[in-house]
Structures are given as C-alpha cells and as structure tokens.
Amino acid sequence: MRRETVVIGAMLSMTILLGGAARAAAADVDGTYVGNMTLLKGSPTRCPAGRTITVVVKDGKVPVSWRKEPAEAVVQSDGTFTASVGGAQSAVKISGDKLENDIGDSGCTYNWSLKRQP
C-alpha cells in the first residue's frame, strides 16, 4: 500500500512540473511580432498581395485567420504550432525572436516572417 502512495505522489509531482514547463514556454514566446506576409503561391488576381502584419502572442496562443475566419493555435514546448482554419493549413515555428509561418490552401499560400518587438 505504501508503494502506491509513492507512485501517485510521483505522478502528481510530474504533473505539476509539466504544467510549470508549459507556462514557462508560453512566457518565452509571448509578445508582439511584426513583419511581412508574402504571397508564395497563387494568382495575384485571386490572392491579395502581401502586406505588413502584427501578431500578438499571449499565454502561448497565436491568433490565426484565413478569409476572415479566426482561429487560435497553442504553441508547443518546442516553439511549433499548427492550425487548420477556413480550409487553410498553418505551420509555424517560433525560435528566439522570430516567428515564421506558412499558411495557405489550394489556391493561395503565404509566408509570415515576423520579429518580436522589444
């Protein structure tokens, strides 16, 4: 019976440690990122031209939208996240002060190349 108590205690400790790590990872990526959204694939008549964008990452969550449909992606401990929104797929990596994202559907694909502001 004592052995079960130790195992349960260890599992609770592991859960608490992992929860702390997730919060630490979120704090590491939170911030305001500014840069360019560039058209990679698609007809300029069908796909709007690229532009300067600002993305605010808060609590480790990144807002993503496609054709005015919003979504939110959670950044994983390795700085990556994926999202599916409005028929588009998004694959992102946050590393240091840079956020890179490729987002698109069968018609248009864009790249975000953003830098965290001080």
C-alpha positions in Angstrom: 0.0 0.0 0.0 2.9 2.4 0.7 4.3 1.8 -2.7 1.0 3.0 -4.4 1.2 6.3 -2.4 4.7 6.9 -3.6 3.7 6.3 -7.3 0.7 8.6 -7.0 2.8 11.3 -5.3 5.4 11.0 -8.1 2.7 11.3 -10.8 1.3 14.4 -9.1 4.8 15.9 -8.9 5.3 15.2 -12.6 2.0 16.9 -13.5 2.9 20.0 -11.5 6.4 20.1 -13.1 5.0 19.7 -16.6 2.4 22.4 -16.0 5.1 24.8 -14.9 7.2 24.0 -18.0 4.2 24.7 -20.3 3.7 28.1 -18.6 7.4 28.9 -18.9 7.3 28.1 -22.6 4.3 30.4 -23.1 6.1 33.2 -21.4 9.1 32.6 -23.6 7.1 33.2 -26.8 4.6 35.8 -25.7 5.0 39.2 -27.3 4.2 41.4 -30.3 5.6 40.2 -33.6 5.8 42.5 -36.7 6.9 41.8 -40.2 5.8 40.8 -43.7 3.2 38.4 -45.1 4.4 37.5 -48.5 2.5 35.7 -51.3 4.3 32.5 -52.1 1.8 30.8 -54.4 -1.3 31.9 -56.2 -2.7 34.3 -58.7 -2.3 37.9 -57.7 -5.9 38.4 -59.1 -7.3 35.8 -56.7 -4.9 36.2 -53.8 -4.5 39.6 -52.1 -0.9 41.0 -52.2 1.3 40.5 -49.1 1.5 43.2 -46.5 3.0 44.2 -43.2 1.2 42.4 -40.3 1.3 42.4 -36.5 0.6 39.3 -34.5 0.2 39.3 -30.7 1.1 36.0 -28.9 -0.4 35.9 -25.5 -0.4 33.0 -23.0 1.4 30.9 -25.6 -1.6 31.2 -28.0 -1.2 32.6 -31.6 -4.2 34.1 -33.4 -4.5 32.8 -37.0 -7.2 33.7 -39.5 -8.0 32.8 -43.1 -10.5 34.6 -45.2 -11.8 36.4 -42.1 -12.3 33.1 -40.2 -10.5 33.3 -36.9 -8.7 30.5 -35.0 -6.1 30.2 -32.3 -3.2 27.9 -32.0 -1.3 26.8 -28.9 2.5 26.9 -29.1 4.1 23.6 -28.1 7.2 23.5 -25.9 9.5 23.2 -28.9 8.1 26.5 -30.4 6.0 24.9 -33.1 2.2 25.0 -33.6 -0.2 24.1 -36.3 -3.7 25.3 -37.1 -6.5 24.5 -39.5 -8.8 27.4 -40.3 -11.2 28.0 -43.1 -9.8 25.3 -45.3 -6.2 26.6 -44.8 -3.3 24.8 -43.0 -0.8 26.7 -41.0 2.6 25.5 -39.8 4.6 27.8 -37.5 7.8 27.9 -35.7 8.8 30.4 -33.1 12.5 30.5 -32.4 14.2 33.2 -30.4 12.7 36.4 -31.5 11.4 35.1 -34.9 8.0 33.8 -35.9 7.8 32.0 -39.3 4.5 30.7 -40.6 3.4 29.2 -43.9 -0.3 29.4 -44.3 -2.4 28.5 -47.3 -5.0 26.5 -49.2 -5.0 25.0 -52.7 -5.3 28.5 -54.2 -3.1 30.8 -52.2 -0.1 30.3 -49.9 1.6 33.0 -47.8 4.7 33.2 -45.6 4.8 35.2 -42.4 8.3 36.4 -41.5 7.9 38.3 -38.2 10.3 39.6 -35.5 9.3 40.1 -31.8 9.4 43.7 -30.8 11.3 44.8 -27.7 
